[in-house]
Amino acid sequence: MYFSNKIKKIIFTFFVLQMFICPVFAYNQTTDELDLLRNELSYIKDKNSPQYTKTLQKLQKYINQHKIDYSQDARLKDIERLISQQKYNCAVWELNSLIEEGYNLSLCYELLGDISYKTMQPSKKTANYYKLSLSNDNDNQSVLFKLAKIYLKENKNILGIEYLKDLTEKTDDANILALIEKMVKNNITPKNKYEANNLYEILGTIYIKTGKTQDLLNAYNKAIILNPDDIFLKYQLGDIYYKLNCANEAISVYDSILEENSADSQIRLTKAELLAKKGNLLSANKEYISILKDYPNLAQAKYGIYKIYENKLTPDKIITKINEIENKNYTPSNSDILAFADFLEQMNDIKGAENFKNYVENIEKQKLLSQKQQELKQQNKQLNANQTKKAQAPKNNQNEIIAKKQQELKKQQELKKQQEFKKQQELKKQQALKKQQEQKKQQEIKKQQEFKKQQEIKQKENEQKAINAERERAIKKDPKKYQEYKKTIDKYMAQNPKNAALYCAIANTYRQMGEPTNAAKYYKEALKQDATNSDIYYNLGLTYLELNSLETAKTNLIKAINLDNENTKAKTLLAFVNQKIVTKIVNNAYSKYEAKKYLEALNILDNGIKNYPKNAQIYYYRALVYDAMERNGAAIIDLQKAIDIDPSYYMAYYQLGKAYEKIGDERSALVAWERFLSIEPDEKELIQEIQKKVISLGEKYY
């Protein structure tokens, strides 16, 4: 009996262990087989070979047989396991597959970079993966930090510091900031003043974000002691004191800057602003006047003087203060005061503008009142005269009639005179208004011209910066090859006269060198010679795509197609660019949607639909926003539009059924969900959910 019970316990224990061990063993066996197949695929270089196709089919069959979750999310999660188990070939193959599908490109490239780093690949290759990650997500903080570490390890301080600087500005994570601070203090030795200044700027940003005020000031004061002639550091220290509301310290720093550069208007403006805040109005006024002597039209200086005397002097006296620098005998007219009111509106000081307008209005009212008083006085005088005449009571009726006629005539003359005076006043008013409008128009034109000029200067500066950066990258990438390309360009440049083909050759060479900004410049020169060449516009569109200027790329590709409707490569590239723009629109809107900023999301999607009225994706996401706002009718309309454009858009059918369900229209929901299931979507959980609903509603309505 005892032996029998013992055997029973052993059998029971065996079955219990089998329940736990077998699934684990089965899982390991499944994943091992899956990994073997992926590893085999990773070694086959030719994806068009029969061997690759056969192995891929085997993999797919295995996934289906074992019902493995092979969705993109699941694969990405499995890649983390592969990396932890050092199955790098499998992970690389899977990551490249996801990249081909366009899924989560930033993370995929980042993981490829991590694998490259772990397997001790050349740092250049690792850095390129991280750069590809950044090109898909500029704010990927972990990648910025990894790139900085790579370049600093290779003693490429300039690049490493730039990535650290970018990361410091973008992150508010205290742990990341602490890591950067430690790295800057202990692991980086600046090679020159430029690097040192950037490191102090990084520390300054960290101390501002972490509230370490004293550390911040100590860092900059120490930097200035070491570099007393470095005006850039002084600018930053002054700015820090300004932000901390340390007026006296900021003014002291600004004074030291002005000793070296007295014409720095921005520093003087800031100093004047601080003096005014301290209540030292005379000194502030003196600074503003000093600025206006050098820059008579500087708006901030004029506005600064206005703010000093606001509520202390009348508008005409304030304008006199501003203009007496150029003309001591200056007396402002009402038109001048109204013009200054417009200026205040441009400075967004609406209240001040209203005060100035009301001041002019009151002056006009006082003038009219004075005129009326004069008229009344005249009428009283006339009435007294009439009464005197009446008292004398002339005996002769004829004389009385004559007197009445004369009185009537005088009355008419007076009335005519008043009408003429009113007419003249109205004419003057119209002339003043016309003059004011003309002045305003001229100011606006001048402002637009100045803005355009500044934009052009800024554009040229940015273009040159881009060219310099691209050139630096190209030289570092392959110095020998760069010199070969440079010789080719020099040869082209020496040829005269230059035609469209020659400019295209120069542009093509710059593109090969990795200088797309220069390439765009010379394609434009080619277009000046041959404005109807479709291929030049195509190449220009391709170049702007490389520069990530999607809208400009689109414009040039449309021009290429308009010139040659048979330009299929331009049409293909345009479709790709349009999809990238749509993806960008949807991503921007979705981030607002997740943050529950529904009106902002709607605004983005509305503009997207204006430009892409036949894109199902935009309508679908707008429907999601409408759904979140409980605007079920609008959501249904947009989902139906999405389906009309793309009848295979199964998620639109799913959401349409949900929307009908919300408003109680179960029959329409049933139809939408039946269509959803008929497309055979991949989402297993959604299929199970909808199958249950369809069965339940089918029993009710069929």
C-alpha positions as CSV (number, residue, x, y, z in Angstrom):
1,M,0.0,0.0,0.0
2,Y,2.9,2.4,0.9
3,F,4.7,1.6,-2.3
4,S,1.5,2.2,-4.3
5,N,1.1,5.7,-2.8
6,K,4.7,6.5,-3.5
7,I,4.4,5.6,-7.2
8,K,1.3,7.8,-7.3
9,K,3.2,10.7,-5.9
10,I,6.0,10.2,-8.4
11,I,3.5,10.1,-11.3
12,F,1.7,13.2,-10.1
13,T,5.0,15.0,-9.7
14,F,6.0,14.0,-13.3
15,F,2.8,15.3,-14.7
16,V,3.1,18.6,-12.8
17,L,6.7,19.1,-14.0
18,Q,5.6,18.2,-17.5
19,M,3.0,21.0,-17.4
20,F,5.7,23.6,-16.7
21,I,8.7,22.2,-18.5
22,C,7.1,21.2,-21.8
23,P,5.9,24.8,-22.8
24,V,9.3,26.2,-22.0
25,F,11.0,23.5,-24.0
26,A,8.5,24.0,-26.8
27,Y,9.1,27.7,-26.8
28,N,12.9,27.3,-26.9
29,Q,12.6,24.8,-29.7
30,T,10.3,27.1,-31.6
31,T,12.5,30.2,-31.2
32,D,15.7,28.2,-32.0
33,E,14.2,26.9,-35.2
34,L,13.0,30.4,-36.1
35,D,16.4,31.8,-35.4
36,L,18.1,29.2,-37.5
37,L,16.0,30.0,-40.5
38,R,16.6,33.8,-40.0
39,N,20.3,33.2,-39.6
40,E,20.4,31.2,-42.8
41,L,18.6,34.0,-44.6
42,S,21.1,36.5,-43.3
43,Y,24.0,34.7,-45.0
44,I,22.3,34.7,-48.5
45,K,23.4,37.9,-50.1
46,D,21.3,37.6,-53.3
47,K,17.6,38.1,-52.3
48,N,16.5,37.2,-55.8
49,S,18.2,33.8,-55.7
50,P,16.0,30.6,-55.5
51,Q,17.8,29.6,-52.3
52,Y,16.7,32.8,-50.6
53,T,13.1,32.5,-51.8
54,K,12.9,28.9,-50.7
55,T,14.2,29.6,-47.2
56,L,11.9,32.6,-46.9
57,Q,8.9,30.4,-47.8
58,K,10.1,27.9,-45.3
59,L,10.2,30.6,-42.6
60,Q,6.7,31.8,-43.5
61,K,5.4,28.3,-43.4
62,Y,7.0,27.7,-40.0
63,I,5.5,30.9,-38.6
64,N,2.0,29.9,-39.8
65,Q,2.2,26.3,-38.5
66,H,3.3,27.4,-35.0
67,K,1.0,30.5,-35.0
68,I,3.8,32.8,-34.1
69,D,3.0,36.4,-33.6
70,Y,5.1,37.9,-36.4
71,S,3.6,41.4,-36.4
72,Q,6.0,44.3,-36.7
73,D,5.7,45.1,-33.0
74,A,6.3,41.5,-32.0
75,R,9.4,41.3,-34.4
76,L,10.8,44.5,-32.9
77,K,10.4,43.1,-29.4
78,D,12.0,39.8,-30.5
79,I,15.0,41.7,-31.9
80,E,15.8,42.8,-28.3
81,R,16.0,39.2,-27.3
82,L,18.2,38.3,-30.3
83,I,20.6,41.2,-29.3
84,S,20.7,40.1,-25.7
85,Q,21.5,36.5,-26.8
86,Q,24.2,37.9,-29.2
87,K,22.4,36.5,-32.2
88,Y,23.4,39.5,-34.2
89,N,23.0,38.1,-37.7
90,C,19.3,37.3,-37.1
91,A,18.7,40.7,-35.5
92,V,20.3,42.5,-38.5
93,W,18.3,40.5,-41.0
94,E,15.1,41.2,-39.2
95,L,15.9,44.9,-38.7
96,N,16.6,45.3,-42.5
97,S,13.3,43.6,-43.2
98,L,11.5,46.1,-41.0
99,I,13.3,49.0,-42.6
100,E,12.2,47.8,-46.0
101,E,8.7,47.9,-44.7
102,G,9.2,51.5,-43.4
103,Y,8.4,50.5,-39.8
104,N,9.8,52.6,-36.9
105,L,12.9,53.6,-38.9
106,S,14.5,55.6,-36.2
107,L,14.6,52.8,-33.7
108,C,15.6,50.2,-36.3
109,Y,18.6,52.2,-37.4
110,E,19.5,52.9,-33.8
111,L,19.5,49.1,-33.0
112,L,21.6,48.5,-36.1
113,G,24.1,51.1,-34.7
114,D,24.0,49.3,-31.4
115,I,24.8,46.0,-33.0
116,S,27.6,47.6,-35.1
117,Y,29.1,49.0,-31.9
118,K,28.8,45.7,-29.9
119,T,30.5,43.8,-32.8
120,M,33.3,46.4,-32.9
121,Q,32.5,47.5,-36.5
122,P,34.3,50.6,-37.8
123,S,33.0,53.6,-35.9
124,K,32.2,55.3,-39.2
125,K,29.7,52.5,-40.0
126,T,28.2,52.7,-36.5
127,A,27.9,56.5,-36.7
128,N,26.2,56.3,-40.1
129,Y,23.5,54.0,-38.7
130,Y,22.9,56.5,-35.9
131,K,22.7,59.4,-38.4
132,L,20.1,57.5,-40.4
133,S,18.2,57.1,-37.1
134,L,18.4,60.8,-36.5
135,S,17.3,61.6,-40.1
136,N,14.0,59.9,-39.2
137,D,13.7,61.4,-35.7
138,N,15.7,64.5,-35.0
139,D,14.8,64.4,-31.3
140,N,16.0,60.8,-30.6
141,Q,18.0,61.7,-27.4
142,S,19.6,58.3,-26.9
143,V,21.1,58.4,-30.4
144,L,22.4,62.0,-29.9
145,F,24.2,60.8,-26.8
146,K,25.6,57.7,-28.6
147,L,26.9,59.8,-31.5
148,A,28.6,62.2,-29.1
149,K,30.3,59.4,-27.3
150,I,31.6,57.9,-30.5
151,Y,33.1,61.1,-31.8
152,L,34.6,62.1,-28.5
153,K,36.2,58.7,-28.2
154,E,37.8,59.3,-31.6
155,N,39.0,62.8,-30.5
156,K,36.7,64.4,-33.0
157,N,35.7,67.0,-30.4
158,I,33.9,69.4,-32.6
159,L,31.3,66.8,-33.8
160,G,31.0,65.3,-30.4
161,I,30.4,68.6,-28.7
162,E,27.9,69.6,-31.3
163,Y,25.8,66.5,-30.6
164,L,26.1,67.0,-26.9
165,K,25.0,70.6,-27.3
166,D,22.0,69.6,-29.4
167,L,21.0,67.0,-26.8
168,T,21.4,69.4,-23.9
169,E,19.0,71.9,-25.6
170,K,16.4,69.2,-26.3
171,T,16.3,67.2,-23.1
172,D,14.9,68.0,-19.7
173,D,15.8,64.6,-18.2
174,A,17.8,65.2,-15.0
175,N,19.7,61.9,-15.4
176,I,20.8,62.7,-19.0
177,L,21.8,66.2,-18.0
178,A,23.9,64.8,-15.1
179,L,25.7,62.4,-17.4
180,I,26.5,65.2,-19.8
181,E,27.7,67.4,-17.0
182,K,30.0,64.6,-15.8
183,M,31.3,64.0,-19.3
184,V,32.0,67.7,-20.0
185,K,33.8,68.2,-16.6
186,N,35.9,65.0,-16.6
187,N,36.2,63.5,-20.0
188,I,36.6,66.3,-22.5
189,T,39.7,68.4,-22.9
190,P,39.0,71.3,-25.3
191,K,41.6,71.8,-28.0
192,N,40.8,75.4,-28.7
193,K,38.8,78.5,-27.6
194,Y,35.9,77.4,-29.9
195,E,35.5,74.1,-28.2
196,A,36.0,75.6,-24.7
197,N,33.2,78.2,-25.3
198,N,30.8,75.5,-26.5
199,L,31.5,73.4,-23.4
200,Y,30.8,76.4,-21.2
201,E,27.6,77.0,-23.1
202,I,26.6,73.3,-22.5
203,L,27.3,73.6,-18.8
204,G,25.4,76.9,-18.7
205,T,22.3,75.3,-20.3
206,I,22.5,72.4,-17.9
207,Y,22.8,74.7,-14.8
208,I,19.9,76.8,-16.1
209,K,17.7,73.7,-16.5
210,T,18.7,72.2,-13.2
211,G,18.5,75.5,-11.3
212,K,22.2,75.5,-10.2
213,T,22.5,79.3,-10.4
214,Q,25.7,79.7,-8.5
215,D,27.5,76.9,-10.5
216,L,26.3,78.6,-13.7
217,L,27.7,82.0,-12.7
218,N,31.0,80.4,-11.5
219,A,31.5,78.6,-14.7
220,Y,31.1,81.7,-16.9
221,N,33.1,83.9,-14.6
222,K,35.9,81.4,-14.6
223,A,35.7,81.1,-18.4
224,I,36.0,84.9,-18.7
225,I,39.0,85.0,-16.4
226,L,40.7,82.4,-18.6
227,N,39.6,84.2,-21.8
228,P,39.3,88.0,-20.9
229,D,39.1,89.0,-24.6
230,D,36.4,86.6,-25.5
231,I,33.4,88.8,-26.0
232,F,31.1,85.8,-26.8
233,L,31.4,84.6,-23.2
234,K,30.6,88.1,-22.0
235,Y,27.4,88.1,-24.1
236,Q,26.3,84.9,-22.6
237,L,27.1,85.9,-19.0
238,G,25.2,89.2,-19.5
239,D,22.2,87.2,-20.9
240,I,22.3,84.9,-17.9
241,Y,22.3,87.8,-15.4
242,Y,19.5,89.4,-17.4
243,K,17.4,86.2,-17.2
244,L,18.1,86.0,-13.5
245,N,16.9,89.6,-13.0
246,C,20.4,90.6,-11.7
247,A,20.2,94.1,-13.3
248,N,23.4,95.6,-11.7
249,E,25.6,92.6,-12.7
250,A,24.1,92.5,-16.2
251,I,24.8,96.2,-16.7
252,S,28.3,95.8,-15.5
253,V,28.9,93.0,-18.1
254,Y,27.2,95.1,-20.8
255,D,29.5,98.1,-20.0
256,S,32.6,95.9,-20.4
257,I,31.3,94.8,-23.9
258,L,30.5,98.4,-24.9
259,E,34.0,99.4,-24.0
260,E,35.2,97.1,-26.8
261,N,32.3,97.6,-29.2
262,S,30.4,100.9,-28.5
263,A,28.2,100.4,-31.7
264,D,26.5,97.2,-30.4
265,S,22.9,98.4,-30.5
266,Q,21.4,95.2,-29.1
267,I,23.6,95.4,-26.0
268,R,22.7,99.1,-25.5
269,L,19.0,98.3,-25.9
270,T,19.2,95.6,-23.2
271,K,21.1,97.9,-21.0
272,A,18.6,100.7,-21.5
273,E,15.7,98.3,-20.7
274,L,17.4,97.2,-17.4
275,L,18.1,100.9,-16.5
276,A,14.4,101.7,-17.1
277,K,13.3,98.7,-14.9
278,K,15.6,100.0,-12.1
279,G,13.8,103.4,-12.4
280,N,16.9,105.1,-13.7
281,L,14.9,106.7,-16.5
282,L,17.3,109.5,-17.4
283,S,20.2,107.1,-18.0
284,A,17.9,104.8,-19.9
285,N,16.7,107.7,-22.1
286,K,20.4,108.7,-22.7
287,E,21.2,105.1,-23.9
288,Y,18.2,105.1,-26.3
289,I,19.1,108.5,-27.7
290,S,22.7,107.3,-28.2
291,I,21.3,104.3,-30.2
292,L,19.0,106.6,-32.4
293,K,22.0,108.8,-33.3
294,D,23.6,105.8,-34.9
295,Y,20.4,104.0,-36.0
296,P,17.6,106.7,-36.5
297,N,15.0,104.2,-37.5
298,L,15.5,101.5,-34.9
299,A,12.0,100.7,-33.7
300,Q,13.1,99.2,-30.3
301,A,14.9,102.4,-29.3
302,K,11.9,104.6,-30.2
303,Y,9.6,102.3,-28.4
304,G,12.0,102.3,-25.4
305,I,11.7,106.2,-25.1
306,Y,8.0,105.9,-25.4
307,K,7.8,103.4,-22.5
308,I,9.9,105.8,-20.3
309,Y,7.5,108.7,-20.8
310,E,4.3,106.7,-21.1
311,N,1.7,108.1,-18.7
312,K,4.1,110.9,-17.8
313,L,4.0,113.1,-20.9
314,T,1.3,113.8,-23.5
315,P,1.6,111.9,-26.8
316,D,2.8,115.0,-28.7
317,K,5.6,115.6,-26.2
318,I,6.7,112.0,-26.3
319,I,7.0,112.2,-30.1
320,T,8.9,115.4,-29.7
321,K,11.3,113.7,-27.3
322,I,11.9,111.0,-29.9
323,N,12.4,113.3,-32.9
324,E,14.2,116.2,-31.3
325,I,17.5,114.4,-31.9
326,E,17.3,115.2,-35.6
327,N,15.2,118.4,-35.3
328,K,15.2,120.5,-32.2
329,N,12.3,122.7,-33.4
330,Y,10.2,119.7,-34.3
331,T,6.4,120.0,-33.5
332,P,4.3,116.9,-34.3
333,S,1.0,117.3,-36.2
334,N,-2.0,115.1,-35.6
335,S,-1.0,113.0,-38.6
336,D,2.4,112.4,-36.9
337,I,0.6,111.3,-33.7
338,L,-1.7,108.9,-35.7
339,A,1.4,107.5,-37.5
340,F,3.0,106.8,-34.2
341,A,-0.2,105.1,-33.1
342,D,0.2,102.8,-36.1
343,F,3.8,102.2,-35.0
344,L,2.6,101.2,-31.5
345,E,0.2,98.7,-33.1
346,Q,3.1,97.2,-35.0
347,M,4.9,96.8,-31.7
348,N,1.7,95.0,-30.4
349,D,1.0,97.8,-27.9
350,I,-2.7,98.1,-28.7
351,K,-3.5,100.1,-25.5
352,G,-0.8,102.7,-26.3
353,A,-2.1,103.0,-29.9
354,E,-5.6,103.6,-28.6
355,N,-4.4,106.3,-26.2
356,F,-2.7,108.1,-29.0
357,K,-5.7,107.9,-31.3
358,N,-8.0,109.1,-28.5
359,Y,-5.6,112.0,-27.9
360,V,-6.0,113.2,-31.5
361,E,-9.7,112.6,-31.4
362,N,-10.0,114.8,-28.3
363,I,-7.9,117.6,-30.0
364,E,-10.3,117.5,-33.0
365,K,-13.3,117.6,-30.6
366,Q,-11.8,120.6,-28.8
367,K,-11.3,122.4,-32.1
368,L,-14.9,121.7,-33.1
369,L,-16.1,122.9,-29.7
370,S,-14.1,126.1,-30.0
371,Q,-15.6,126.7,-33.4
372,K,-19.1,126.2,-32.1
373,Q,-18.5,128.6,-29.2
374,Q,-17.3,131.2,-31.7
375,E,-20.4,130.6,-33.8
376,L,-22.7,130.9,-30.7
377,K,-20.9,134.1,-29.7
378,Q,-21.5,135.6,-33.1
379,Q,-25.1,134.6,-33.0
380,N,-25.6,136.2,-29.6
381,K,-23.9,139.4,-30.9
382,Q,-26.3,139.4,-33.9
383,L,-29.3,138.8,-31.6
384,N,-28.3,141.7,-29.5
385,A,-27.9,143.9,-32.5
386,N,-31.3,142.8,-33.7
387,Q,-32.9,143.6,-30.4
388,T,-31.2,147.1,-30.4
389,K,-32.7,147.7,-33.8
390,K,-36.0,146.5,-32.7
391,A,-35.9,148.8,-29.7
392,Q,-35.2,151.8,-31.9
393,A,-38.4,150.7,-33.9
394,P,-37.9,152.7,-37.1
395,K,-41.1,154.5,-38.1
396,N,-40.7,153.9,-41.7
397,N,-42.0,150.4,-42.7
398,Q,-39.8,150.6,-45.8
399,N,-36.7,150.9,-43.7
400,E,-37.9,147.9,-41.6
401,I,-38.3,145.7,-44.7
402,I,-34.9,146.7,-46.0
403,A,-33.4,145.9,-42.6
404,K,-35.1,142.5,-42.6
405,K,-33.8,141.8,-46.1
406,Q,-30.3,142.8,-45.0
407,Q,-30.5,140.6,-42.0
408,E,-31.7,137.6,-44.1
409,L,-28.9,138.2,-46.5
410,K,-26.4,138.3,-43.7
411,K,-27.9,135.1,-42.3
412,Q,-27.5,133.4,-45.7
413,Q,-23.9,134.6,-46.0
414,E,-23.1,133.4,-42.6
415,L,-24.7,130.0,-43.4
416,K,-22.8,129.8,-46.6
417,K,-19.6,130.7,-44.8
418,Q,-20.2,128.0,-42.2
419,Q,-20.9,125.4,-44.9
420,E,-17.7,126.5,-46.7
421,F,-15.7,126.2,-43.5
422,K,-17.1,122.7,-42.8
423,K,-16.3,121.7,-46.4
424,Q,-12.7,122.9,-45.9
425,Q,-12.4,121.1,-42.6
426,E,-13.7,117.9,-44.2
427,L,-11.3,118.3,-47.1
428,K,-8.4,118.8,-44.7
429,K,-9.4,115.8,-42.7
430,Q,-9.6,113.6,-45.9
431,Q,-6.2,114.9,-47.0
432,A,-4.7,114.2,-43.6
433,L,-6.2,110.7,-43.6
434,K,-5.0,110.1,-47.2
435,K,-1.5,111.3,-46.2
436,Q,-1.6,109.0,-43.1
437,Q,-2.7,106.0,-45.3
438,E,0.1,106.8,-47.8
439,Q,2.7,107.0,-45.0
440,K,1.4,103.7,-43.6
441,K,1.5,102.1,-47.0
442,Q,5.1,103.4,-47.6
443,Q,6.1,102.2,-44.1
444,E,4.6,98.7,-44.9
445,I,6.4,98.6,-48.3
446,K,9.7,99.6,-46.6
447,K,9.1,97.0,-43.9
448,Q,8.4,94.3,-46.4
449,Q,11.5,95.3,-48.5
450,E,13.6,95.2,-45.3
451,F,12.2,91.9,-44.3
452,K,12.7,90.5,-47.7
453,K,16.3,91.7,-47.7
454,Q,16.9,90.2,-44.3
455,Q,15.4,87.0,-45.4
456,E,17.6,86.9,-48.4
457,I,20.7,87.6,-46.3
458,K,19.7,84.9,-43.8
459,Q,19.0,82.5,-46.6
460,K,22.4,83.1,-48.1
461,E,24.0,82.7,-44.7
462,N,22.1,79.4,-44.0
463,E,23.0,78.2,-47.5
464,Q,26.7,78.9,-47.0
465,K,26.5,77.2,-43.6
466,A,24.9,74.1,-45.2
467,I,27.5,74.1,-47.9
468,N,30.4,74.3,-45.4
469,A,28.9,71.5,-43.3
470,E,28.3,69.3,-46.3
471,R,31.8,69.9,-47.5
472,E,33.3,69.1,-44.2
473,R,31.4,65.8,-44.1
474,A,32.3,64.9,-47.6
475,I,36.0,65.6,-47.0
476,K,36.0,63.5,-43.8
477,K,34.2,60.7,-45.5
478,D,36.7,60.2,-48.3
479,P,39.4,62.9,-48.7
480,K,41.0,61.3,-51.7
481,K,37.7,60.9,-53.6
482,Y,36.7,64.4,-52.7
483,Q,39.9,65.8,-54.3
484,E,39.2,63.8,-57.5
485,Y,35.7,65.3,-57.7
486,K,37.1,68.8,-56.9
487,K,39.4,68.5,-59.9
488,T,36.5,67.5,-62.1
489,I,34.5,70.6,-60.9
490,D,37.5,72.9,-61.4
491,K,37.8,71.6,-65.0
492,Y,34.2,72.3,-65.6
493,M,34.4,75.7,-64.0
494,A,37.3,76.6,-66.3
495,Q,35.2,76.0,-69.4
496,N,33.5,79.0,-71.0
497,P,30.9,79.8,-72.1
498,K,28.8,77.6,-69.8
499,N,25.6,76.1,-71.1
500,A,22.8,74.1,-69.3
501,A,24.6,70.8,-69.8
502,L,27.8,72.0,-68.2
503,Y,25.9,73.4,-65.2
504,C,24.1,70.1,-64.9
505,A,27.5,68.3,-65.0
506,I,28.7,70.5,-62.2
507,A,25.6,69.9,-60.2
508,N,25.7,66.2,-60.7
509,T,29.3,66.1,-59.5
510,Y,28.4,68.1,-56.3
511,R,25.7,65.6,-55.6
512,Q,28.1,62.7,-56.0
513,M,30.5,64.6,-53.6
514,G,27.7,64.8,-51.0
515,E,27.1,68.6,-51.4
516,P,23.4,68.8,-52.3
517,T,23.1,72.5,-51.4
518,N,25.8,73.3,-54.0
519,A,24.1,70.9,-56.5
520,A,20.8,72.7,-56.1
521,K,22.5,76.0,-56.8
522,Y,24.0,74.8,-60.1
523,Y,20.8,73.1,-61.3
524,K,19.1,76.5,-60.9
525,E,21.9,78.0,-63.1
526,A,21.1,75.3,-65.6
527,L,17.5,76.2,-65.6
528,K,18.3,79.8,-66.4
529,Q,19.9,78.5,-69.6
530,D,17.1,75.9,-70.3
531,A,13.9,76.6,-68.5
532,T,11.8,73.9,-70.2
533,N,14.1,71.0,-69.4
534,S,12.0,68.4,-67.5
535,D,15.0,66.4,-66.4
536,I,16.7,69.4,-64.7
537,Y,13.6,70.0,-62.6
538,Y,13.5,66.2,-61.8
539,N,17.2,66.4,-60.6
540,L,16.4,69.5,-58.6
541,G,13.4,67.8,-57.0
542,L,15.7,64.8,-56.1
543,T,18.3,67.1,-54.6
544,Y,15.7,68.9,-52.4
545,L,14.5,65.5,-51.3
546,E,18.1,64.7,-50.1
547,L,18.0,68.1,-48.3
548,N,14.7,67.0,-46.7
549,S,12.9,70.1,-48.2
550,L,9.8,68.1,-49.2
551,E,7.6,70.9,-50.4
552,T,10.3,72.4,-52.6
553,A,11.0,68.9,-54.0
554,K,7.3,68.5,-54.7
555,T,7.1,71.9,-56.5
556,N,10.1,71.0,-58.8
557,L,8.8,67.5,-59.6
558,I,5.3,69.0,-60.6
559,K,7.1,71.4,-62.9
560,A,9.1,68.4,-64.4
561,I,5.8,66.5,-65.1
562,N,4.0,69.6,-66.5
563,L,6.9,70.0,-69.0
564,D,7.0,66.3,-69.9
565,N,3.9,64.1,-68.9
566,E,5.9,61.0,-69.9
567,N,8.6,61.6,-67.2
568,T,7.8,58.5,-65.2
569,K,10.7,58.8,-62.9
570,A,9.4,62.3,-61.8
571,K,5.9,60.8,-61.3
572,T,7.3,57.9,-59.2
573,L,9.4,60.3,-57.1
574,L,6.5,62.7,-56.7
575,A,4.3,59.9,-55.3
576,F,7.1,59.0,-52.8
577,V,7.5,62.7,-51.8
578,N,3.7,63.2,-51.4
579,Q,3.6,60.1,-49.1
580,K,6.4,61.4,-47.0
581,I,4.6,64.8,-46.7
582,V,1.3,63.0,-45.8
583,T,3.2,60.8,-43.2
584,K,4.6,64.0,-41.7
585,I,1.2,65.6,-41.6
586,V,-0.4,62.5,-39.9
587,N,2.4,62.2,-37.4
588,N,2.2,65.8,-36.4
589,A,-1.6,65.6,-36.0
590,Y,-1.4,62.3,-34.1
591,S,1.0,63.7,-31.6
592,K,-1.5,66.6,-31.0
593,Y,-4.3,63.9,-30.8
594,E,-2.4,61.9,-28.2
595,A,-1.8,65.1,-26.2
596,K,-5.6,65.8,-26.4
597,K,-5.0,69.0,-28.4
598,Y,-7.9,68.1,-30.7
599,L,-8.4,71.6,-32.3
600,E,-4.7,71.8,-33.2
601,A,-4.8,68.3,-34.7
602,L,-7.9,69.2,-36.7
603,N,-6.2,72.3,-38.0
604,I,-3.2,70.2,-39.3
605,L,-5.5,67.6,-40.9
606,D,-7.8,70.2,-42.5
607,N,-4.8,71.8,-44.2
608,G,-3.6,68.4,-45.2
609,I,-6.9,67.6,-46.9
610,K,-6.8,70.9,-48.8
611,N,-3.5,69.8,-50.3
612,Y,-4.2,66.0,-50.5
613,P,-8.0,65.7,-51.0
614,K,-7.7,62.1,-52.3
615,N,-5.6,60.7,-49.4
616,A,-7.6,58.1,-47.4
617,Q,-5.1,58.2,-44.5
618,I,-5.7,61.9,-43.6
619,Y,-9.5,61.4,-43.6
620,Y,-9.1,58.4,-41.4
621,Y,-7.0,60.2,-38.8
622,R,-9.4,63.2,-38.9
623,A,-12.2,60.8,-38.1
624,L,-10.2,59.6,-35.1
625,V,-10.0,63.2,-33.9
626,Y,-13.7,63.8,-34.5
627,D,-14.4,60.6,-32.6
628,A,-12.4,61.8,-29.6
629,M,-14.4,65.0,-29.7
630,E,-17.6,62.9,-29.8
631,R,-18.6,64.4,-33.2
632,N,-19.8,61.0,-34.4
633,G,-21.6,62.3,-37.6
634,A,-18.4,64.0,-38.8
635,A,-16.3,60.9,-38.0
636,I,-18.7,58.7,-40.1
637,I,-18.5,61.1,-43.1
638,D,-14.7,61.1,-43.0
639,L,-14.5,57.3,-42.6
640,Q,-16.8,56.8,-45.6
641,K,-14.6,59.2,-47.6
642,A,-11.5,57.2,-46.6
643,I,-13.2,53.9,-47.8
644,D,-14.4,55.5,-51.1
645,I,-10.7,56.5,-51.8
646,D,-9.3,53.2,-50.6
647,P,-11.8,50.3,-50.4
648,S,-9.2,48.0,-48.9
649,Y,-8.6,50.3,-45.9
650,Y,-9.8,47.7,-43.3
651,M,-9.1,49.9,-40.2
652,A,-11.6,52.5,-41.7
653,Y,-14.3,49.8,-41.7
654,Y,-13.4,48.8,-38.2
655,Q,-13.7,52.4,-36.9
656,L,-16.8,53.0,-39.1
657,G,-18.5,50.1,-37.3
658,K,-17.5,51.6,-33.9
659,A,-18.9,55.0,-34.9
660,Y,-22.3,53.5,-36.0
661,E,-22.3,51.5,-32.8
662,K,-22.0,54.7,-30.7
663,I,-25.0,56.4,-32.4
664,G,-27.1,53.2,-32.0
665,D,-27.2,52.2,-35.7
666,E,-26.3,48.5,-35.2
667,R,-27.4,47.4,-38.7
668,S,-24.9,49.8,-40.3
669,A,-22.2,48.8,-37.8
670,L,-22.8,45.1,-38.7
671,V,-22.4,45.9,-42.5
672,A,-19.1,47.8,-41.8
673,W,-17.7,45.0,-39.6
674,E,-18.6,42.3,-42.2
675,R,-16.6,44.3,-44.8
676,F,-13.7,44.5,-42.2
677,L,-13.6,40.7,-41.8
678,S,-13.9,40.1,-45.6
679,I,-10.6,42.0,-46.2
680,E,-8.8,39.5,-43.9
681,P,-6.9,41.9,-41.7
682,D,-3.8,40.8,-39.7
683,E,-4.9,42.0,-36.3
684,K,-5.9,38.8,-34.5
685,E,-7.3,40.5,-31.4
686,L,-9.5,42.9,-33.5
687,I,-10.7,39.9,-35.6
688,Q,-11.8,38.0,-32.5
689,E,-13.5,41.1,-31.1
690,I,-15.4,41.8,-34.3
691,Q,-16.3,38.1,-35.0
692,K,-18.1,38.1,-31.6
693,K,-20.0,41.3,-32.5
694,V,-20.9,40.1,-36.0
695,I,-22.3,36.8,-34.6
696,S,-24.3,38.6,-32.0
697,L,-25.7,41.2,-34.4
698,G,-26.2,38.6,-37.1
699,E,-28.5,36.6,-34.9
700,K,-30.5,39.8,-34.2
701,Y,-30.8,41.1,-37.8
702,Y,-30.6,38.0,-40.1
